[in-house]
Amino acid sequence: MDRRKLALGATMLTMLLAFICINSGRTQAAIPAHIPIDGIFKPSIGVDSSV
């Protein structure tokens, strides 16, 4: 009985590690290198401001 539990635990651990390794490559590719902010900050028309 103990060997079955040990084999089941080892199998589940191996599957979990394989799942983590496979999905870690996918999440890294989905993250963009930069986020463009062009056109976000536009001055209002008719407002006089200075820095």
N, C-alpha and C positions, 0 to 999 in steps of 0.2 A: 504494500500500500504506500509506503514511503517513497519507493522508487517511482511510482506513478505520479505522485504529487510533485516530486523533484523534476521529472520529465515534463510535466504540464507547466510548471513554473518556468523552466528553462525555455520551453517553446514559446510561452507567452512573452517572456522577456526578449527573446530574439525577434519576435514579430513586432513588438513595440519599438525596439531599436531600429529595425528596418523601416518601419513607418515614419519614424522621426527623421531618419536620414533621407528618405525619399522626399518628404515634404519640406525639408529645410532648403533644398535646392530650388523648389518652386517659389517659396516666399521671398527668397533673396532676389530672384529675377523680377518679381513684381514690384519691388520698391524702386521708384525713379531716382536717378542721380541728383536731380534738382527739380524744383518747382518754379516755373516761370511766374513772375509777378508783374509782367508788362501790362499796362492798362488798368491796374487796380486802383492806383492813386491818381485821380484826376482832379485838378483844381476846379472849383465851382465858377461858373460864369457870373461876372459882375461882383465878385468878392475880391477885395484888395488885401493881400497878406504878404508878409515877408518873413524870411528866416532870421 
